[in-house]
């Protein structure tokens, strides 16, 4: 079972992700800020991260930078944002997709399967 870490400062969104991913058969872990996201990443070692961009104190950007630069992690990341243009530069990175909020559950699951190379 693939492990997913969902990071968002909106607790309602995290609950929605829990429901979507559990129903689809994934193991889901959540974090509501950059600090807890990094801690969970090290503890859980997720197969994929769903990351909100617009969190306080640059949270989404901080998590992305730390994973890519400090940890040299190749973990696939799906950016979830109401402003896709704010992360347009990230979409060219290996193993990165950008989805516009509100995210359609079917599109989210399809994106996860694509990045995890699942059929």
C-alpha positions, 0 to 999 in steps of 0.5 A: 500500500502506497503511503501519502503525506498530505500537507495543508494548513486547512484542516477541512482539506486534510480531512477531505484528503483522508477520505479520498485516499483511504477510500482509494486504498492508500495509507494517508498521513497528514501535516498542517505546517512545514515543520510537522511536514518535515518531521512526518516525512522523516518518520513515514517516508511517504511514496508521494506528497500532496503539498499546499503552496499557500501556507503561512510563512512560505510553508509549501515552498519551504517543504519543497526546497528542503526536500529537494535540496537538503534531503535530495529526495526524489519523492513525487510531489503534487502541488495543490493550489488556488493559484497554479501560476504561483508554482508554474516554475515547479511543474517542469521538475521531475516527479512534480505535478500541479493541481488547481484547487478545488481539486477533483477527487478523481483527478487527484487519484489519477495524478497520484497513480501517474506519479507512482506509475500505477495502472 
